Every structure is written in structure tokens, then in C-alpha cells.
Amino acid sequence: MAKPNYSFEKRKKELERQKKKEEKKARKGERNPDEIEGEDGAEDAYEAVAE
């Protein structure tokens, strides 16, 4: 019977985790510019009301 290759399984899991982490980082990067624009717009609206 063949011996299980645990190092292969470990490497496979590490690659999956790394890929998932990069995808999450990319999604956060896409989301941040929208949030920043929304915040700037809110500040402009506040300034207009204050004047």
C-alpha cells in the first residue's frame, strides 16, 4: 500500500489559503475607492448645509 504524502496535502492547503487571501484583498481594494468617494460627497454636503 502507498504511503500518504502529507507534505503535498499541506502545500495544497497553503496554496488554497493564499489564493483565497489574495481574492479577499482584491475585493477589498475594489470596494475602498467607492467608500472614499461616498465619504467625500458626504463632507461636501455637510459643508454646503453649514454655509
C-alpha positions in Angstrom: 0.0 0.0 0.0 1.2 3.5 -0.8 2.3 5.9 1.9 0.2 9.1 2.1 2.2 12.2 1.0 1.3 14.7 3.8 3.6 17.4 2.5 1.7 17.5 -0.8 -1.6 17.9 1.1 -0.1 20.6 3.3 1.2 22.5 0.3 -2.1 22.2 -1.5 -3.9 23.7 1.5 -1.4 26.5 1.8 -1.9 27.4 -1.9 -5.7 27.4 -1.4 -5.4 29.7 1.6 -3.0 32.1 -0.2 -5.4 32.3 -3.2 -8.4 33.0 -1.0 -6.4 35.7 0.9 -5.4 37.4 -2.4 -9.0 37.3 -3.7 -10.2 38.9 -0.5 -7.6 41.6 -0.7 -8.6 42.3 -4.3 -12.2 42.6 -3.3 -11.4 45.0 -0.5 -9.3 47.0 -2.9 -12.2 47.3 -5.3 -14.5 48.4 -2.5 -12.3 51.1 -0.9 -12.4 53.7 -3.7 -16.2 53.7 -3.6 -16.3 54.2 0.1 -13.8 57.1 -0.1 -15.9 58.8 -2.8 -19.0 58.4 -0.7 -17.3 59.9 2.3 -16.1 62.9 0.4 -19.5 63.5 -1.0 -21.0 63.4 2.5 -18.5 66.0 3.7 -19.3 68.3 0.7 -23.0 68.1 1.5 -22.3 68.9 5.2 -20.3 71.9 4.3 -23.0 73.2 1.9 -25.6 72.9 4.7 -23.3 74.6 7.2 -22.8 77.6 5.0 
